[in-house]
């Protein structure tokens, strides 16, 4: 209210910072010609903070949708901020949460530490499967949930441990494990269009023997591995999470990894590389709200600037308690109402990349059986 800048300008500034990862000093130069104004960095920060206050009810609506998921993904990444310690940047953590296929949204929460207080607050009312990389904070929440939460572990993280060990050893266990994990993903690739029951049956038939063989080999060799070696640490990572890594075999709704959330964390990671840190801890909370909206819109292949422009025009007059009206502004519903703002080329590019990955896996399967 009373801002001299319209919704389209605010939408451009948000998208420039949180979709295209432009630091504010670069936005100053870009905006000078079209606006005829030199916008100071404090002013740009104030506009972002004001926009985040308006958009927060929508981000919280997305979180409520995520908490309705049967399987919820959680992960975190470091982003530093200024103002916590004199003369140096403090370490903060951007926690990310992603819903399942029926609740495909993202929510980010910025915290000053990695302690479990943040996830405990966000997940206080959640009941379902928590799919993570096995961070101890999540594991303790599961242990104390009295059955409200069930843990599932990410095979992408398990595989990464062995991939990092490749450079340090020639032990055959490394390549054997990586080859078997690739076979797990080949099975998942074939099950993409299956119903959960069909996927569970396929996993029982084909994935379970692969997983059992992986753990049998890890059990067989762990006594001979040097405890401080990277291979021993990779083996122990998986053995410590055996039950959680097996969880996907019993339920076709559980995904093999946290890949969706990992890919969505690339945006904040690119931003961190460009602008290095948040200007303050409240600035990090502002960024978390804006990332929640922008990254959720990207999942639907939306023109982010067009989406934000419309939302910023309509959202201020919607009461925060009007759940139905807020839900209509979430990216999935908005995309159906505004198909002209869905980036078809981006959608086709994503589908083409997926098809190429499937083709490569098919060729690999054929070479293996030949």
N, C-alpha and C positions, 0 to 999 in steps of 0.2 A: 504494500500500500504506500502511495505517495512517492514511489521510486520513479525517477526520470527515465529509467531503462525498462523497455517492454519485455515481454516474455521471450521473444525471439532472440534478443541480445543476451539475456540470461541463459537461455538454452545453448547458445553458441559458446558462451564462456564455460559452462559446465562440460559440454562435449569436448571442447578444446583441452581442458585440463584432465578430464577423467576418461575420455575415450581416445583422444589423440596424444595425451600425455605431454602437453606443452606447458612448460613452466610459465608463471605469470609474466616474467620479464619479456618473454617472446610474444605473449598475447598483446602486450602494450604496443609493440611495433605493428602488429598485424591489424589491430583495431583502429590505429590512428587515422588511416586513410578513409575507411567507410564512415566512421563516426565523427571525424574531424576533432576528436578529443584525445588528450593524453590521459589515460586512466592510471592513477597511481596503484601501486601494488596493494597498499592497505585497502583502497576502495575495491579492487578486484576480490580481495579476501573477504571483505564485508558482503559483497554481492553473493559470493559462493555460500557464506554462512547463512545469509538470509534465505537463499534458495533452499538450502538444506533444511531449515526450520519448516518451510512450506511443504517440502517433500517427505519429511519424516513420517507423517501418518501413513503415506503410501508404502514406504519401506517397512514399517511395522505391520501393515496389512500383508505384505509379501512374506514376512516372517511367520505370521499366523498361518498362512497357507503352507509354508515349508514344514511347520510343526504338525501338520496333518498327515505328513508323509509316513508310509510304512517303513521306508529306509531313508535315513538322513545322513548326508556326508558332512564331515567337519574336518577342517585343516586350519593352519595358521602360518603367517609369514612375518618376518621382522620388517618394520618401517620405523626409522628413528624420528624423533621430534625434538624441537628446541624448547628451552624454558624449564626443563626438569632439573638440570644441573648447571651450575654457573660455568660458562666458558666451554661447554661441550654438549654434544647431542646425546639425548637419552634414548635408550632402546625401548620401543613399544612394539606391540604385537597386533596385527590385523587378523582377526579370526574370521573365517569364512564358513558359511553353512549353505548347503544345497539340498533342494527337495528331490523327490523321486520323479518318475516320468509323468505322474498325474499332477504334480505340484512343482513344475519346472521353473523355480525362481532361485535367486541368490540373495543372501543377506550377509553384510559385513559388520563387524563390531570391533572397535579399536580399544585396546586395553593397555595400561602401563606395564604390565608384567604378563608372563606366560602362565601364571598360576591358574588353577582350575576354577577360580571364582567367576570368571567371565562365562565359560561354558555352563557352569552350574546355574547361573542366573538365566541364561538363554534357554537352557534345556530343562528348566525346573518342572514344566508341565508336559514334557514330551514323553510319549510312550511308544516304543518301537525299536528298530534296529539302528544302531549307531555305527556307521562305516567310517573308519579312521585309519591313520597310519600307526596306531598303537601307542601314541603319546600317553605317558603315565597319568596325566591329568584326566583324560577321557576314561582310562581304565579304572581309575578310582571312583569316578562317577558311576560307572556300570556296577562295580562291586557294591556300592552303597545304595543302589536304586531299588533293592528288594524285588528284582525281577521286572521293574518298569522298563529298563533298558537292557538290550542284548547287544553284545559287541560283535562286529565283523571287521576283519582286517583286510587291508588293501594289498593285492598281489603285485601291483605296480611298484610299491615301495619294497616289497620282498625281493622282487626281481632286480631292482636298482642296486641293492646291496651286493648281489652277486656280480652285476655288471661292473661295479666299481672295483671288485676284487680281481677282475681279469688282468689288470695291469701289474698285479703284485704276485701272481702265482700261475703255474702251469698245471695245477692239480686238475685232474679230469672231472672232479665234482662240479667245478664252475660251469664248464660247457654243457655237461649233462643236465644240470639244473636249468640253465637258460633255455636249452632245447625243449625241455619238458614244459616250462612255463609258456613258451611259444605255442606248444600244442594246446595248452589250456585256452589261449586266446583264439586259436583256430576253431576250437569247439564253440566258443562264445560267438565268433563271427557267424557261424552257421545258424546260431540260435537267435539272431537279432529279431527276426519277425515272428518268433514262437510265442505262444502264450506262456505264462509262468509255469503251468503244469507241464507243458511240453518241454520247456527249458530244463526243469528239474529232472524229468525223465532222461533227457539226453545227457545231462551232467552225471547222473547216477551211472549211466551206461558207459560213458567215455571219459569224463573228467575224473571221477573218483579213483580209478586205477592209476591215472597219471599222478594225482596228488599223493596217493598212498606210496607210490614208488619214490616220489621226491623225499618224503619224510623218512622212508626206510633207508634211503641212501645217506641222508643227513645223520640219522641215528648210528648208522654203520661207521661213519667216518669221524664223528665229532671228537671221539677220544684221541685220535691221532693228530688233530690239528693244533698248531701252536696257539694258545689262548689269545695272544695279543695280535695275531694275524688278522688281516681284513677278511679272509675267507672264514675263519672261525667266528668272527663277529657277524658275518652275513648268515652263517648257519644258525647261530644262536638267536638272531633276530627272528627267523622263521620258527624255530623250535619253541621259543618263548610264547609265540602267538599261534600255536598249532590249532587249537580249538576255533579261534577266531578266523583263521585262514580256511578252515574246513566249512565254516558256516554257510557259504554260498551253495554248497552241494545239497543242502536240505530245503532250500527255498528258492524258487525261480525268480522271485522278486528282488533278491539281493544281487547287486552288481558285483563284478569281479574286482573293481578298483574304484578309487575316488577320482578317476580321470576327468569327469565333468568339472569338478571343483578345481582340480589342478590346472586345467586349461583356463579356467576363469580367473585364477590367481595371476595369470601372466600379465593382465592389465595393470593391477597394482604394482607388480614387479617392474614393469617397464616404466611406470611413473616414478617409482623409487630410484631407478637408474638415472632418470632425467632431472628430477628436482631434489634428489638426495634425501630429503627429510620433510616432515610437516613443520610448519612454522611454529606450532604450539600443540599441546595436547588437545585442546578444544578443536584445533584445526584438523587433527586426526579424526575426531568424532564426526566433524563435518564431511571429511572425505569418505568415511565409512558409509554414511547415508547416500552420498552421491554415487559411489561405486555400486551400492546395492541396486539403485535404479538403472544406472547405465549398463552394468553387466547383465542384469535381467533382461533389458531391452535387446541387448546383443544376442542373447540366446534365441530370441524370436526373429533375428535378422532384420530388425527395424532400423529405419533412418532415425538415429538417436536424436538429432537436433529437431526434426519434425515432431517426434513423440514428446520430447520435453517441452517444446513450445506449446503444444495443445494442453498438456498436463498442467503446466504452470499457469495457464489462463483459467482453467476450470477448477483446479484443486483448492485455491484459497476460499472459495465460497461453499465448499463441502464440509459439513461438520465431521470432526474426527470420529464420532460415534456412528456415522452412517456407513456401515460396512458394505452394503450393497453398492453404493455409489463409488466408494473407494475401489471395490473389486472391479468395477467396469473400467477403471483407469490402469489396472495392471497390464503388463505388456501382452499377455496372451489374448485377453479380451479385446484390447485396443487394436491389436493386429488384425483380428477378424473384422472389426468395424472400419478399419482403414487399410484395406489390402494394398492400396496404391503406395503406401509408405513402407511396405515390406520390400527389402532389397532383393529382388529376384536373382540378380547376378551373384550376390553373395551366397544366397541359398543354394543355387546351382553349383557354385564353386565348392561349397561344403559337401554336397552330395557326390560330386565328382571325385573329391579327395577320398571320401569314404569308400566309393566303388573301387578306386585304385588300390586302396589298402586291402580290400577284400580280394581283388584279383591277385595281388602279390602273395597273399596267404594261400589262395587256391593253388597257385603255381608252386609254392613251397611244399604244400601237401602232396602234390603230384610227384615232385622230385623225390620226396621222402619215400613214397610207396613204390617208385620205379625200381 
